Amino acid sequence: MEHLRPVPPGTELALNDDDASLAGAPSKAELQARLAELGDRLAALETALYADGSRGLLVVLQGRDTCGKDGTVRHVFGLVNPQGLAIRSFDVPTPLELRHDYLWRVHSALGPRGMITLFNRSHYEDVLVVRVHNLVPEEQWRRRYHEINTFEQMLAANGYVILKFFLHISREEQRKRLEARLDDPEKNWKFRVGDLDERARWDDYTAAYRDVLARCSTAEAPWYVVPADHKPLRNVLIAETVIETLEGMDLRFPAADPETLARRGRIV
Ligand code: ADP
């Protein structure tokens, strides 16, 4: 199975329903077994990231309602030591947040180097929901693509490696998941009528995501489009990309203190 590849800068993607699945993907059982193996590697790499301490990893999860952001947090990042994770969800900004610039809450939510920060939604909401609902004038959100790229370049220059995943689901898969959510008492509390208004704006969101992927996939902070209709496939593709990225960071355990080592075998 092919691994995910970053969206080349400047690429306008169609984001059709067909792109939400992968022909010839392995079976569910094979993918689940593969994820369990990947979990061990991911956990070891997360320990190395913490020990090395000089770099941080920022993982951004974006996508439409029911695309599987929460499931990705649980199933992929649930495989590592929770102490090494800084997880933050971004809801509608509070009055205090609105009094600041839109990157303020995002920057202050970033975990320190040595940790994996997970953003469940992110500053990209400020060029997605904000654009689709005209929450700020157009000239303001248009400037943000450049501002976001500059912000991410600054983080990259300061030791953060950034991965951004767009969890791409098809319209039909979202219909099924919304129906299932309504039928399930453990899930329907989460349902908001507003989710259906967002679904009605499907094409507006597609246009907004297309622009995000074309304008903000950069060498320092690439976007990946994840075919997310099939959950086990989504998990494996994301886990593989995170592992390859951590492996490419050449993480090193610091050398132990020689004086401490000299005491080996002499602990009473
Ligand atoms: P999720 O759907 O991710 O499980 P919620 O149901 O809490 O989480 O939804 C969070 C809501 O907050 C989403 O509708 C999202 O569009 C909205 N939101 C996040 N950031 C912003 C923003 N900057 N401006 C306006 N709305 C935002």
Boltz pocket constraint, residues with backbone or C-beta under 6 A from the ligand:
constraints:
  - pocket:
      binder: B
      contacts: [[A, 65], [A, 69], [A, 90], [A, 91], [A, 92], [A, 93], [A, 120], [A, 121], [A, 122], [A, 125], [A, 126], [A, 129], [A, 130], [A, 190]]
      max_distance: 6.0
